[in-house]
Amino acid sequence: AIRTVCIVLKRTFSMSHCRPLLSLGFATKSDEGWLSSMFAHKVDARKDAHSNLLSKKETSNLYKIQFHNVKPECMEAYNKMSDEVQKELHRDASYPCEVIGSWNNWYGEQDQAVHLWRYSGGYPALTECLRKLNRNTAYLAFRKERSKMLISRRNQLLLEFSFWNEPASRSGPNIYELRTYQLVPGTMIEWGNHWARAIKYRQENNEAVGGFFTQIGELYVVHHLWAYKDLQSREETRNAAWLKEGWDANVHYTMPLIQKMESRIMIPMEHSPLQ
């Protein structure tokens, strides 16, 4: 009899502790949504390369972005030399490369030039171009002269996101913003999933120029390139995005993926195809 009473008490005690849990609402629809959000937006393990999942399949373009820190007193001469050499390369159809844009920083790191190149044909095109340039005496002389004007330089090889605009020449005048994001390693697919949906909020005013991610250089780096008429237009365009349903969610879910971010406001050089 004592054993029977203990079993009944045990069952009653257990149920009395279960009921409050249900009454607290852990089984309600809203709380299920809250709980699921803790585990949502995760990316399944994959065996294929991130670059194959995120980059454009219809093209085999490879991009290179260059950052040149120029001695302040040499900026004018540097721009002039860059103009002459880039025009010469564009005139020679045997070089499988083209300059997409060349800029001087206006806000951000000062006395810095940024160049974006496209190699049609991927890594083989890059290799062919470098081989030809290393035998081009005029270009070698340019590099030697340019080195006297520089404080430092670095570059990265990039692929373009499949859901972004294809960078194309545009008339000006415009200012350009290069927003650079250093992502948490392993989150590139998640970033791409969110931006594949979010890019539609930023294309109505034709401000989206191109989106890229690094393959060689600093890894897990994303570059978004935007064009605006001026700084006031930039502010109005960015503010307008917040009025569109869904944009806030993209910002909310991508912010935790970012380790570091940077914004450059850039002015096109005279010879840049992007004006």
GILINHU-V816353 format. One record per residue. N is the residue number from 0. RES is the residue in one letter. OMEGA is omega in whole degrees, -180 to 180 (NA if undefined). Layout:
# GILINHU-V816353
<<N/RES/OMEGA> <N/RES/OMEGA>>
This chain:
# GILINHU-V816353
<<0/A/178> <1/I/180> <2/R/180> <3/T/179> <4/V/-180> <5/C/180> <6/I/179> <7/V/179> <8/L/-180> <9/K/180> <10/R/180> <11/T/180> <12/F/-179> <13/S/-179> <14/M/-180> <15/S/177> <16/H/178> <17/C/-176> <18/R/179> <19/P/178> <20/L/179> <21/L/-178> <22/S/178> <23/L/174> <24/G/-179> <25/F/180> <26/A/-180> <27/T/-177> <28/K/-177> <29/S/-179> <30/D/174> <31/E/177> <32/G/179> <33/W/180> <34/L/-178> <35/S/180> <36/S/178> <37/M/-176> <38/F/-179> <39/A/174> <40/H/173> <41/K/-177> <42/V/178> <43/D/177> <44/A/-179> <45/R/178> <46/K/180> <47/D/-176> <48/A/178> <49/H/-178> <50/S/178> <51/N/-179> <52/L/-171> <53/L/-172> <54/S/-178> <55/K/-179> <56/K/-175> <57/E/177> <58/T/176> <59/S/-177> <60/N/173> <61/L/-179> <62/Y/174> <63/K/175> <64/I/-179> <65/Q/174> <66/F/-179> <67/H/174> <68/N/-170> <69/V/173> <70/K/-174> <71/P/-177> <72/E/-177> <73/C/-172> <74/M/-179> <75/E/179> <76/A/178> <77/Y/-180> <78/N/-179> <79/K/179> <80/M/179> <81/S/179> <82/D/-176> <83/E/-176> <84/V/-179> <85/Q/177> <86/K/-180> <87/E/179> <88/L/-180> <89/H/179> <90/R/-178> <91/D/-175> <92/A/-179> <93/S/176> <94/Y/-177> <95/P/-179> <96/C/177> <97/E/176> <98/V/177> <99/I/179> <100/G/175> <101/S/-174> <102/W/165> <103/N/178> <104/N/175> <105/W/174> <106/Y/-172> <107/G/178> <108/E/-174> <109/Q/178> <110/D/179> <111/Q/174> <112/A/180> <113/V/178> <114/H/176> <115/L/-178> <116/W/174> <117/R/177> <118/Y/-178> <119/S/-177> <120/G/174> <121/G/-176> <122/Y/176> <123/P/178> <124/A/177> <125/L/-180> <126/T/179> <127/E/-179> <128/C/180> <129/L/180> <130/R/-180> <131/K/-179> <132/L/180> <133/N/176> <134/R/-179> <135/N/-174> <136/T/179> <137/A/180> <138/Y/178> <139/L/177> <140/A/177> <141/F/-180> <142/R/179> <143/K/179> <144/E/180> <145/R/-178> <146/S/179> <147/K/-177> <148/M/-171> <149/L/171> <150/I/178> <151/S/177> <152/R/176> <153/R/178> <154/N/178> <155/Q/172> <156/L/-170> <157/L/164> <158/L/180> <159/E/177> <160/F/-177> <161/S/-174> <162/F/179> <163/W/175> <164/N/170> <165/E/-179> <166/P/-179> <167/A/179> <168/S/175> <169/R/179> <170/S/-177> <171/G/4> <172/P/176> <173/N/163> <174/I/-178> <175/Y/175> <176/E/173> <177/L/179> <178/R/-174> <179/T/-177> <180/Y/171> <181/Q/-175> <182/L/171> <183/V/180> <184/P/179> <185/G/-175> <186/T/-176> <187/M/179> <188/I/179> <189/E/177> <190/W/-180> <191/G/179> <192/N/-179> <193/H/-176> <194/W/175> <195/A/176> <196/R/-172> <197/A/-174> <198/I/-179> <199/K/179> <200/Y/-174> <201/R/-178> <202/Q/-174> <203/E/-178> <204/N/178> <205/N/-179> <206/E/-177> <207/A/-178> <208/V/-178> <209/G/177> <210/G/-172> <211/F/173> <212/F/-171> <213/T/173> <214/Q/179> <215/I/-173> <216/G/173> <217/E/-176> <218/L/-176> <219/Y/175> <220/V/179> <221/V/174> <222/H/172> <223/H/-178> <224/L/-177> <225/W/177> <226/A/178> <227/Y/177> <228/K/180> <229/D/-177> <230/L/178> <231/Q/177> <232/S/177> <233/R/-179> <234/E/-179> <235/E/-180> <236/T/-180> <237/R/178> <238/N/-180> <239/A/-180> <240/A/-178> <241/W/178> <242/L/-178> <243/K/-178> <244/E/179> <245/G/-180> <246/W/-179> <247/D/179> <248/A/178> <249/N/179> <250/V/-178> <251/H/-174> <252/Y/180> <253/T/-180> <254/M/179> <255/P/-179> <256/L/-171> <257/I/173> <258/Q/-176> <259/K/178> <260/M/-177> <261/E/177> <262/S/173> <263/R/169> <264/I/-169> <265/M/177> <266/I/-179> <267/P/170> <268/M/-174> <269/E/-175> <270/H/-175> <271/S/174> <272/P/174> <273/L/-178> <274/Q/NA>>
